[in-house]
Amino acid sequence: MTAADIYKELETYSTPEKKEFLPYFFKTGKGQYGEGDKFIGVIVPDTRKVARKYKDISYNEITKLLDNEYHECRLCALLMLVERFKKTKGDARKEIFDFYLSKTTRINNWDLVDLSAKDIVGEYLIDKDRSILYRLAESTLLWDQRIAILSTFAFIKKGDLDDIFALSQKLLDHKHDLMHKAIGWMLREAGKKDKDRLCRFLDIYNKKMPRTMLRYSIEKFTPEERAHYMKK
């Protein structure tokens, strides 16, 4: 099975409605974050079906999918890597991790990051040095920065919160709303594990946080608590 064959199979799931809607949803207009991205018109569950079916294709063919101009081809490639990662251990996982990080310029929209980073980068780093996340956070590429933040979800699930608070502090001055949402989302998840720690973080930094980031981070608070932090 080749990348061209997989593209043809994805086309069989295309619908005119989704082909028209998705470019609008993913902000592909001039000057928007997804500028120039193209869509076949396939929903994520159908892309997952194809990815599971062909998860064992060669890295060469996965690279061709990642280089494809169509969004769903890149997503399919990433979901293949996620499926492959779940089924492997040891050196094979490192190979997937290294390959993934060598292709971040092609992981170039928020859903591509969100559906892959935590399951590959995050899971791989659970018991390893995490300095790579701080290097990604310092990248000039928006998607590298989002990979750094979303990867922490794997740690948060286990109650390991140090990195999300450290990275959030590091990226407080970020200018892009997509990062504000991502950081706020991960802080909210951290708060489910340790609300007191989140409150201590907010007590120090809420005045510096972009409003979107703050709103997302306190989403699970009581109305009174939300009002308290938004007023600050």
Secondary structure, 3 states (H helix, E strand, C coil): CCHHHHHHHHHCCCCHHHHHHHHHHCCCCCCCCCCCCECCCCCHHHHHHHHHHCCCCCHHHHHHHHCCCEHHHHHHHHHHHHHHHHCCCCHHHHHHHHHHHCCHHHCCCHHHHHCCHHHHHHHHCCCCCCHHHHHHHCCCCHHHHHHHHHHCHHHHCCCCCHHHHHHHHHCCCCCCHHHHHHHHHHHHHHHHHCHHHHHHHHHHHCCCCCHHHHHHHCCCCCHHHHHHHHHC
